[in-house]
Amino acid sequence: MLIVDRTSWHAGADVVVVGYGGAGAVAAVTAHDTGAEVLVLEKQPAESHVSNTSMSGGNFISPSDVKGVEEYQRTLCRASKEMYWTDMESIRVWAEYTCQNRQWVQQMGGKVRPWPGVGGSHREVPGNELIQYCYFENDGPGFMAFLKGLVSQRGIQVLHGVQANRLIRNQHGEVIGVAARGPDGKYMNIRAARAVILATGGFEFDEQMKLQFLRCYPFYFDGAPANTGDGVRMAMGVGADLWHMNCASAGFTMKFQEMPFAFAPSVRRGRLETSEGRDPEPGRSTATCGYVIVDKGGRRFTNENFKQHHVNYELGLYESRGLRYPRIPAYWIMDQRRMADGPLPNTRHGSAGPGGFYRWSEDNSQEIERGWIARAETVRDLAERLGIEPARLQRTVESYNSYCRNGSDAEFRRRPESLVLLDTPPYYAVTLWPGGPNTQGGPRRNPKSQVMGVDGEPIPGLYAIGELGSVFGMLYTGGGNLAECISSGRIAGEQAAREKPRPAT
Ligand SMILES: Cc1cc2nc3c(=O)[nH]c(=O)nc-3n(C[C@H](O)[C@H](O)[C@H](O)COP(=O)(O)OP(=O)(O)OC[C@H]3O[C@@H](n4cnc5c(N)ncnc54)[C@H](O)[C@@H]3O)c2cc1C
């Protein structure tokens, strides 16, 4: 905690937004439109600024049945009869604002197209069919460019290269500003007369936080490396309570030593089929190539039509006698047909997408050359390269192929249309780790997006939004994080702008 009574202020505004991703941008625009003077701090330089929002798929949920979707979300948040991941009032407000998402974007001039089908990530949960999706034109890069346009049209000042480090409080314990390091390395104090809104994303790239809070380790994310948990630490510094710290929207990622970020395996066009509950995109082809996912012992352990935002929870199995995670890493085993079908990662968005960091070769040849993808003429030789018992992997592939011939997966009930023979040499493997787009944990919020202290009271002058302490607990609905950038950004922007100015001492 930093209590300052004779601070020299280097800059200031009514509302200071820390972090210029989707949530920060929506909050800045809303606070401005509610009548406040707003300043945005962003730690990355303008010319190389990449956020999770700008790397995303640009799809967000925007249902229309407020009551129905509230009930659905309650079911997802119920851990036991009495225990919920998220309080009821926050869920109610989430439902109300989430149902306005599409309308808000369109009112602001954004171009979105609705997804023709319905249904979210959880077919098993009543109310899943109420989830409706919108896609932003040009995915995440388009969404972020649109939001940045709204910020610049309003003349809202954005200070790039300014990394917020600590919150400044007055003698009443109210948050009145931020201490930050400027582009020249010098510290500066930024005054926030009404409120600070933290929008710094999650802790996907802080190894200690991931080790201490997530359910297994290592854990590799495929989004923006600038998300290093700064907002979590700043909020803890002023006594914030935390929630959802062991929750992540994550499945498998591919991670290689030379790169700080991971890659999402492609789940499009049948390259890895998922079982998200929503209806398939019209014209989406069914699987064209065979593959299995195996553990360190060469055994399949899950239905490979996995839930891309949740299968990470299946990887946390730990063998206490062997002191090891048998599924970390896992291996994606495939054949030449898959290799010829295009790049292994998702190249539409994320780290190998147009707004990402790495250009993956069309035929995967560069990555084979780099040693990222193992290759062998037989399944046995491939197993040897991976350190798996050859006979075991051979048996796994033979069983899988027999399921393909019978049209029925006796072990994991994989969808029949995804049962394609794995029989065309050479064979390939890539290592899969727990990982995905983002963490969900951070400071606990109340329905107004105010940060709650460990004493159960809101910390005056402090808000948190976006994936930094997301409203979602363990079970997430795909498209929910961008949706929450809009909803929580609007809520915090409105509230912060209406706060009374606080004394600087
Ligand atoms: C590849 C990928 C695809 C995805 N696709 C979807 C999708 O289609 N639909 C969906 O709903 N969700 C998706 N997500 C998740 C979603 O994009 C994010 O959860 C959401 O964009 C987070 O927004 P945010 O504003 O909270 O954080 P971010 O967009 O990550 O922005 C945080 C900003 O804060 C800045 N910052 C961090 N620390 C500081 C500091 N100390 N001082 C100043 N600035 C700081 C960062 O540099 C960054 O600019 C995807 C994520 C990824 C990675």
The ligand as an SDF file (V2000), in Angstrom:
LIG
                    3D

 53 58  0  0  0  0  0  0  0  0999 V2000
   -6.0910  -16.5330  -29.1440 C   0  0  0  0  0  0  0  0  0  0  0  0
   -7.2780  -16.0930  -28.3280 C   0  0  0  0  0  0  0  0  0  0  0  0
   -8.5590  -16.2100  -28.8540 C   0  0  0  0  0  0  0  0  0  0  0  0
   -9.6600  -15.8120  -28.0930 C   0  0  0  0  0  0  0  0  0  0  0  0
  -10.9060  -15.8290  -28.6640 N   0  0  0  0  0  0  0  0  0  0  0  0
  -11.9610  -15.4060  -27.9430 C   0  0  0  0  0  0  0  0  0  0  0  0
  -13.2420  -15.3150  -28.5360 C   0  0  0  0  0  0  0  0  0  0  0  0
  -13.4340  -15.5270  -29.7340 O   0  0  0  0  0  0  0  0  0  0  0  0
  -14.2900  -14.9550  -27.7290 N   0  0  0  0  0  0  0  0  0  0  0  0
  -14.1190  -14.6420  -26.4130 C   0  0  0  0  0  0  0  0  0  0  0  0
  -15.0910  -14.3090  -25.7330 O   0  0  0  0  0  0  0  0  0  0  0  0
  -12.8950  -14.6580  -25.8520 N   0  0  0  0  0  0  0  0  0  0  0  0
  -11.8210  -15.0130  -26.5870 C   0  0  0  0  0  0  0  0  0  0  0  0
  -10.5790  -15.0000  -26.0160 N   0  0  0  0  0  0  0  0  0  0  0  0
  -10.4330  -14.4760  -24.6460 C   0  0  0  0  0  0  0  0  0  0  0  0
  -10.5570  -12.9510  -24.6960 C   0  0  0  0  0  0  0  0  0  0  0  0
   -9.9340  -12.4680  -25.8620 O   0  0  0  0  0  0  0  0  0  0  0  0
   -9.9120  -12.2840  -23.4800 C   0  0  0  0  0  0  0  0  0  0  0  0
  -10.2990  -12.9120  -22.2880 O   0  0  0  0  0  0  0  0  0  0  0  0
  -10.3150  -10.8170  -23.4170 C   0  0  0  0  0  0  0  0  0  0  0  0
  -10.0210  -10.2090  -24.6500 O   0  0  0  0  0  0  0  0  0  0  0  0
   -9.5950  -10.1080  -22.2870 C   0  0  0  0  0  0  0  0  0  0  0  0
   -9.7840   -8.7260  -22.4290 O   0  0  0  0  0  0  0  0  0  0  0  0
   -9.1530   -7.7590  -21.3590 P   0  0  0  0  0  0  0  0  0  0  0  0
   -9.4250   -6.3840  -21.8150 O   0  0  0  0  0  0  0  0  0  0  0  0
   -9.5810   -8.1710  -20.0060 O   0  0  0  0  0  0  0  0  0  0  0  0
   -7.5730   -8.0670  -21.4210 O   0  0  0  0  0  0  0  0  0  0  0  0
   -6.5630   -7.8530  -22.6440 P   0  0  0  0  0  0  0  0  0  0  0  0
   -7.2520   -7.7420  -23.9270 O   0  0  0  0  0  0  0  0  0  0  0  0
   -5.5240   -8.9020  -22.5270 O   0  0  0  0  0  0  0  0  0  0  0  0
   -5.8970   -6.4460  -22.3260 O   0  0  0  0  0  0  0  0  0  0  0  0
   -5.0870   -6.2240  -21.1990 C   0  0  0  0  0  0  0  0  0  0  0  0
   -4.2100   -5.0260  -21.4800 C   0  0  0  0  0  0  0  0  0  0  0  0
   -3.6060   -4.5780  -20.2590 O   0  0  0  0  0  0  0  0  0  0  0  0
   -2.2650   -4.2250  -20.5120 C   0  0  0  0  0  0  0  0  0  0  0  0
   -1.5320   -4.2580  -19.2420 N   0  0  0  0  0  0  0  0  0  0  0  0
   -1.2020   -5.3570  -18.5090 C   0  0  0  0  0  0  0  0  0  0  0  0
   -0.5690   -4.9710  -17.3830 N   0  0  0  0  0  0  0  0  0  0  0  0
   -0.4950   -3.6260  -17.4010 C   0  0  0  0  0  0  0  0  0  0  0  0
    0.0560   -2.6480  -16.5150 C   0  0  0  0  0  0  0  0  0  0  0  0
    0.6870   -2.9990  -15.3860 N   0  0  0  0  0  0  0  0  0  0  0  0
   -0.0330   -1.3310  -16.8370 N   0  0  0  0  0  0  0  0  0  0  0  0
   -0.6460   -0.9670  -17.9940 C   0  0  0  0  0  0  0  0  0  0  0  0
   -1.1580   -1.8390  -18.8860 N   0  0  0  0  0  0  0  0  0  0  0  0
   -1.1060   -3.1600  -18.5820 C   0  0  0  0  0  0  0  0  0  0  0  0
   -1.8190   -5.2560  -21.5340 C   0  0  0  0  0  0  0  0  0  0  0  0
   -0.6610   -4.8480  -22.2100 O   0  0  0  0  0  0  0  0  0  0  0  0
   -3.0540   -5.3310  -22.4340 C   0  0  0  0  0  0  0  0  0  0  0  0
   -3.0070   -4.3680  -23.4600 O   0  0  0  0  0  0  0  0  0  0  0  0
   -9.4610  -15.3400  -26.7700 C   0  0  0  0  0  0  0  0  0  0  0  0
   -8.1700  -15.1850  -26.2520 C   0  0  0  0  0  0  0  0  0  0  0  0
   -7.0840  -15.5540  -27.0200 C   0  0  0  0  0  0  0  0  0  0  0  0
   -5.6900  -15.3640  -26.4720 C   0  0  0  0  0  0  0  0  0  0  0  0
  1  2  1  0
  2  3  1  0
  2 52  2  0
  3  4  2  0
  4  5  1  0
  4 50  1  0
  5  6  2  0
  6  7  1  0
  6 13  1  0
  7  8  2  0
  7  9  1  0
  9 10  1  0
 10 11  2  0
 10 12  1  0
 12 13  2  0
 13 14  1  0
 14 15  1  0
 14 50  1  0
 15 16  1  0
 16 17  1  0
 16 18  1  0
 18 19  1  0
 18 20  1  0
 20 21  1  0
 20 22  1  0
 22 23  1  0
 23 24  1  0
 24 25  2  0
 24 26  1  0
 24 27  1  0
 27 28  1  0
 28 29  2  0
 28 30  1  0
 28 31  1  0
 31 32  1  0
 32 33  1  0
 33 34  1  0
 33 48  1  0
 34 35  1  0
 35 36  1  0
 35 46  1  0
 36 37  1  0
 36 45  1  0
 37 38  2  0
 38 39  1  0
 39 40  1  0
 39 45  2  0
 40 41  1  0
 40 42  2  0
 42 43  1  0
 43 44  2  0
 44 45  1  0
 46 47  1  0
 46 48  1  0
 48 49  1  0
 50 51  2  0
 51 52  1  0
 52 53  1  0
M  END
$$$$
